[in-house]
Structure formats: C-alpha cells, structure tokens
C-alpha cells in the first residue's frame, strides 16, 4: 500500500513536471496575477502602436532649424550658379568658394591654368587627386554603359560648337577623322601621370564636373560636422538630413521645354528625398538651330553625332552626385531601352525619364525606387 501511494505521488509529480515544460498546457493564474497581466498587455499594445507611428514618419524627419543656424550661400561657378543651404552657427562661404575653386582649377577645360587644360595641351601630364578620382569613376561608368559615357569626347563636342573651343564646319569626313581620338581606352593613368595614345586626345569632364563639385562641397560641410544641408550647382543636387523646416528636402524636376536661355523653369515633378544626390541631363536647354535643324549638345562618343533619341530629360538619383551626373548623361546617349537594361543591373540607381511617344505626347517612366520619392503633382502619365 505504501508503495502504491509513493507511485501515485511520483506519477503526479511527473505530470506536474511535464505540464511545466509544455507550452500548450493550461496554467492557472492567481488573483493577483490578473492586474499584472492586463498591465503588460496594455503596455505592449502602447509600445507596438508607438513603433508603428514612428515607422510611418518619413525617414530623416526632425526638428526645425533655429534661425541663427540657417545659412544660405550663393554665387557663380563652372559657368552657372550655385545655391547652398546648411545648418550651422558659422557662415562658411569663403571656405565653400575655395573648395569650388579647387575643383575648377582641376577639372575646368575653360580655365587656361587648370590641370585638365595642361593635359589637353600636353604641357604637363600630371593629374591631381581630383582628376584621378574623376577619371577612375568615368572609366567605370564608361565600361558599364558600353562607352555611352566617355570623357574623351571633347574634340567632337568642340566640333559641334558646344565645347571649350569654337566649332567649325561639320562634315562626315571631319567627324570620322576625330573619332580616332575619342575613346577612353586610349588614355591610361600610371602613378598619377596621364598617358595618351594620341596627343590629339582631349579630356572633357563637363558631364561630371558639376556633380563632383557638388560632392566636394557636401563632403567639406560634413567634415565640419554639418549633418543637414543642400548643395545645388546648375541643377545638380546633394542633400543630407532635413531642410530648415525639419522635413525631407523637396527637389523639383523641370519640364522639358525648348529654352536655351534657361529662363522657363516649369516643374514637372517634385521629389521628397534625403541622404541622396540627383542630377538631370537634357537636350532641351543647350542646343542651336542651323538650316532649320536642331542640334542638341549631347554627343554620342561612339558615332560622333548629336543623339536623336526620344528621351528629353534623364534624372538619376545616387549616393553621390558625380555618379548621378555621369549616368544621367550616359542614359541620354543610350536611349530608353538600353538605359533600362543598365538600371536593371544597378538597383542602387534610381531614374526618372521624360520622353516623347510616337504621337508626340510627353510620357514618363521611372524605376520602382523612384516611385517612393515622387510627390504626385503632374498630369503627365506615368509608365510603370
């Protein structure tokens, strides 16, 4: 009998142990546990709702800037204008302009004393750190775009009257003779020294220099500990943090209209962004007409002639403005179909194209990543 009682007690203990480690077993809650349980449930719901509310807020939203911390600087550089807004207790215009002048001294073919001018005239082949950085990026983008982007296109740009030298009469023979010198593969960098296969080859970084200048100023501001800023040079933009109102930055994309004077700035779309850079390339600003025919400034370095694609405006978002600048130009050269193929291989890039369909109507196409940035304010149809 005693053995049976011990066995019964042992069985009950085993059942109790099994129940303790069984997640599906019912557990009795004592009277004092109910208020605690309710408190935990209410607290959990509050935390979840708070986190959901935070996740719905735009990334980068913050407090408005103090009036004394809002600095605005503007001026002219690279043949265009710049506008810079940044949050700082100190005004930094002199240092900003020094940064821009350093970029001009390195990359401007219009500056007779620049590093790139010396290389183009074969008087000094030593590249500085800025030119080396731009050259390497240009080489990369050229390879990724089947040479649609090529900074040795300078002789052809000059021939068509859009470069740093006066254009001459264009002929098929003249174009063919210059194509020999237009190929970035004909230029090598060895220990900081530029080596050209042909002395006639010239470098033109105009399609990337503004973007690089934007980045240079942005990096300078960041080195000063500035987290909230917008740098814009001739339409190329880099933003970090928030705007003076504490919101994400709003950047407009111009509607492509024939306006070589750049006085008509009708906005096509507005983007809401932060921590990104944007560049736009288009043929609707820089062109001329001769004998009833329009000649756009975007030259295909592979053919030697101005492009005739349906894309009117190419906008690219990237982490840095130099990259966005280079790809925006390359996409104008490549056309819609080839540009889309490149974008499929580079999910880190976002793009927005405005183009003319067969009926002559404006249409738009954008990558999925860009859709999240757009504030819908246009009547133009969006192609997805």
N, C-alpha and C positions, 0 to 999 in steps of 0.2 A: 504493500500500500504506500509505504514511504517512497519507494522507487517510482511508483506511478505519479505521485504528487510532484516529485522532482522533475520527472519527464514532462509533466504538464507545464510546470513553471518554466522549464527550458524551452519548450515549444513557443510559449507566449513571448519569451524574451527574444527568440529568433524572429518571430513575427514582427515584434516591435522594431528590431534592428533593420529588417527588410523594409519596413514602412518608412523608416527614417531616411533611407537612401533611395527610395522610389519617388521619382519626380511627379508621378501621376497619382500617388496615394493621397487620400483626403487628410487634411490636418485640421484639428480643432483649434480655434483661436479663442483665447481667454478674453473676458470682458474688457480688460484694459488695453488689449491689442487693437480693438476696432478703431478708436480715435487716432492711434498712431498710423494705422493702415490708410485711413482716409486722408490724413495729413500728407503722407508720402505720395498718394495718388494725385492730390491737388498740386503738390509741388512739382511732380513730374510733368503734369499737363502744362503748368505755367512755363517750365523750362523749355519744353518742346515748342510751345507757341512762340516764345521769345526768340528761339533759334530760327524758327520758320520766318518770323518777321524780319530778322536780321538778314537771312539769306535772300529775301525778296528785295532788299535795298540794293541799289546799284553799287557794284564794286568800286571802291575809291571815294564814295561819298564821305564828306567830312564837314568840319565847321567852316563858316565864312572867314575870310582873312580879315585881319584888323586893317583899318585904313592906312595906318602908318607903315604897314608891312607890304602894301601893294605897290610894286614898282613896275613902271612901263617905260620901255626904251624903244626908239625907232630911229631909222636912218636909211641910208642907201649903201648898197654893196653889190658887186657882181652885175652891175647894170640894172639893178632892180631895187626894191625896198624891203626892209625887214621890220618886223614888229615883234617885240618880246615882252611878255608879262610874267612876272615871277614874284614869289612871296619871300621877302627879305627885309630886314631892318635897314639894310645898306643899299645904296644906289651903286650899280656896278657897270655903268655904261662904258667907261673908259677901258675897263678890262674886257668887256664884251667886244668892243670895236677892235681891240688889239688882237683878240682871237680871230675875228673875221679877216683882219688884215694879214694875219699869218697864213690863213687859207688862201687868200688872194695871191700872196707872194709865192705860194707853192703851185697852185693849180690854174691860175688865170692865163690863158693864151693871149688875152688883150693887154696884159701887163708886160711891157718890154723887159722888165727886170725880174720876172718870175722864173722859178726853177724849170717849169714846163716850157717856157719860151727858149731858154738856153738849150734844152734838149732838142726842141724842134729845129733850132738853127745850128745844131751840132757844135755849139761853142763850149758846152760843159755837160757831160753826160751823168753827173752825179745826182741821184734822186734823194730828196729829203724824206723824213719819216712819213709825212702826209702823202706824198706822191706814191711812195712804196705801198702804203695801205690801200690807196685808191686803185692803184694798178692791179694789186692782187685780187681785190674784190671784182674789178672789171673783168679780169681774166676768168674768174669763177662764173660770173653771170653770162659771159660770152659762151662758155662751154655748155651751160645749162639751157641756152636759148638758140643753139645752132648758129652762133655768131650773129644773131639779130642785134645784139648789143656789142659794139666794137669801138673802142676809143681811138682807133687809128683812122676813123672815118674823116678826119679833118680835111684832107685835100679835096674830097668830094663835097663836103659842106661848104668849103670856100668857093668851089667851082660854081655851085648853085646860088651863091650870094648870101648865105646865112652864117658864114663863119667869121673869123677874125681877119680875113683878107678879102679884098674886093673881088667879086665874082667876075668871070669872063664869059664870053660867048660859049654856050654849051653845045657840044656836038657828040655824036656817038663815039667817034674816034678819041675825043678828049676824055670821055668817061672811061673808055676801055684802057687808055694809057695810064690813068690814075688808079684803076682797080688793082694794078700790080702791087701798089704800095699800101693798100688797105687790107690789112689782116693782122690781128693782134698776135698771131703766132709768129709773125716776123720780128717781134720785139721780145727780148729776154731781159731779166733782171739778175745780175750776178754781183753779189756782195754790195748791193746798193748802187751799182752802175748800170745804166741803161745801154743795152746793145741792140742796134737796129741792123736788120739785114740790108735795108736800103736807106741811104742818107735822106732820101726824099720822104720817107715815112714820118708823119707828124702825129702827135697826140692831142686829142681834144676831149677834155673831161667835163665839158659843159653840161652833159646829160647826167652828171653825177655830183658835180662840184657843189651845187646849191644844197643838195641833200647832205653832203659831207659837212658843209659849213653849218647847217642846222644841228647836226650831231655834235660838232666841235663845241658850239656854244652850250648845248644841252649838257655835255659832259663837264664843261667848265663850271656850270651852275651846280651840278651835282657834287663836284669836288669842293664847292663852297658850302656844302651841307644843305642845299636848297632842294626840297622834295616836290614842291608844287610850281609848275611853270609851263609856259607855252612859248616855243620858238618858231617863228614863221619867216621864211625868206622866199619872196616871189611865189608864194602859194605852196611851198613845201613846208611841212609842219612836223614838229615833235612835241608831244605833251607827256607830262608826268603828273601824278597826283590829281588835284582838283583845281577848279577855277576859283576866282575870288569869292564867288557865292557859295563855295563848298560843294558844288555839283561837278559831275563829269564835264569835260570840255566838249563844246559843240563846234564842229568844223563843217563848213559848207563846201559842196562840190558845185562848181559853176556849170550853168547850162551852156553847151557848146554853140555859140553863135559867132558868125564871121565878124571879128572885131580886132583888127590888127593894132588899134590904139589902146586896147585893154581898158576901155572906159565903161563898158557894159558888163556888169558883174551880176547877172541874174542867177540866183541859186537854184540848182536842180534838186539837190538832196542835202540833208543835214545829217551828219554822223555824230553819235554820242560816244566818246572814246576816252581812254586814259592808258598810260603805260605803252603807247604805240607811236609810230611815226607814219605820216601819209605824204605821198607825192602823186601829182597828177601830170600827165603828158597829153597834149592835144595839138591838133593841127589847125584849130580854129582861131588861134591868136597870131601865130607867126607864119605868115605866107605873103606872097605877092602874086599879082596877075600880069601876064605878058601875052600879047596877041590873043586875048580872050581866054587864056587858060590859066588856071590857078596852080601855083607851085607851093607845096607845103614844106616846112623846114625839116620834117623827119625824113632822113635819107636812109634807104636800105643799104648797108655797107656791102651786101653780097651782090647787088645789082648795079649800084651807083646812081639809082634814080629815086626821086621822092615817092613815098608809099602812096598807094591808091586804095587802101582798104576801107571797109565800111565803118570801122571804129573811129569815132570822133573824139572820144575822151577816154583815157585809161587812168584809173585811180587805183593805187596799191597801198595797202597797209602792211607794215612790217615792224619788227622790233627797232630797227634803226632806219633813218631817213635816206642814207646813201643807198642801201639795198632797195628800198621802195622806189627811189628815183630811177635806178638802173632798170629795174623790172618794168616800171611804167613805160619807159621809153622802148624797151625790147618788145613789149606787147603791142605797142603802136606799129612797130615794124612787122611783127609776125602775123597780125590779124587774129580774128576771133577764134577760129578753130585751133590753130597751133598754140595760141595763148592758153586756151583751156586745158590743153594737154600738159603744158608746163605746170599750171596751177594744180593739176591732179597729182603731180609728183611732189609738190611743195605745199603741204597743208598748213605750214607756218605763215604762208602768204594769204592775204585776203584781197579781192579785187572787185572793182565796180566799173563796168564798161557802159558807155553810152554810144549807141551805133544807129545807123540809118538802115532801115529794112528796104526791101525791093520796091516798096511803094513810096519810099522817101520819108516815112514816118520815123520819129525818134523812138527807140526802144532801149531798154536797159537789161543788163544781165549782171548778176553778182554771185559770188561764192556764198556758201551757206554761212560761213563765219561772218561775212559782211552783213548778212541779213539782221543779225543781232545788234549791229551798230546803227542801223538806219532808223531815223525818225521819219515816219511816213508823212511826207508833205508835198507829194508830187502827183501830177495827173498822168505822168508817163508810165506806160505799162511795164511791169517788172517781169522779166523772164527768169524762171527758176529751173 
